[in-house]
């Protein structure tokens, strides 16, 4: 948010219709940038969300793995639809070729072996403490509603795209979406696809790293040091 406070007004001056998006916890930065939620309320929500997630299972049997796909995502998702007994959830659709899964490590290993023709590479996420965006965060999701009820949501000063749907949502819809976001996948690729329906869209990543810029580049949207620029 420090980056936004320094650059935000300049960026908005050049945007005819600002579109705000954030990945996972970054969605709270998007809410602040759009003025839907105050900085203070966002910090309180982020703190409560973190505490509730930390109270969920920390079993060494659970984990997250990033997968680079060599085939269309539809083929991968079809397998999940046909195997509802799996103790693994799709945690994020980051680009047309990268997804993240959460769940039992043994089942993730089996999944990678079973779908080796669809997966080019797998990489465990060792720097995460929990299987985020999965059924294993249900305790956090169920209790987060009470925290959201204490916060006032305002009409935003632009379009805000939800992680849960990959579509715009208003200030009345977002509290429920933030609660559901805890156990549902981050629909980042669909969010980007929606943004590309706007004419002459310019993507700008505000923050200390280029994680999201690199995801965009995977789908052919070239990025520059201070942001990502692409036209639809």
C-alpha positions, 0 to 999 in steps of 0.5 A: 500500500505504500507504493499505492499511496505514492503513485496512486493518484498519478496512475488514476489520472491517466485511467479512464476506467480504473480496474482494481484487482489483487491476488489472494491477500492482495485483494485487500490492497485493491479494495483500499486502492478503490476506496471500497474499504479504508486502510485501517479496516483492511489492516484489521481484516488482514490481521483477523484473516491471518489469525483465523488461518493460522488456527487451521490445521498445520499438518505436515501431510498437507501442502501446496504445489504449483503446476505448469500445464502442458495441456489446456486447463479444461482437461485438468479440471475435467479430471477433478470433476470426475474424481470428487473423492480427491482430498485435493483442491484447485487453489488458484488459476494463475495463467493459462499454463499455471495452476496451484493445488492444495491438499494432502501431499500424498494425493497431490503426488499421485495426481501429478503421476496420474496426469503426467501427460498434462503436467509439464512441471510441478513445484512444491511451495515450501514457503507457505505454512498452510494449504490455502484456498482449500477446504482445509481453511473452512474454520477460518472461512466460517468465523471470518464473517463476524469480522467482515460484519464490523467493516463498512464497505463503500461504492468503489471509485472504479471496477473491482474484480473478485478473486472468487468469480473473476468478475466485477463485484460491488460493495454489497457483494464483496463481504461475502466474496471475501469470506468465500475467497478463503476456501475457493481458488483465486481466479486470476486468469479469468480476472485478467481475461475480464480486464482485457474486455476493456479497450486499450487496457494498461496493466500496472503492478503496484508493489515491491515484486513482479510476481503478477507481471510474470504471470501476465507475461506467460500469456503474452502480455509484455511487462516493463519495470514499472508495470505491465502494458498490453492492449486488447 
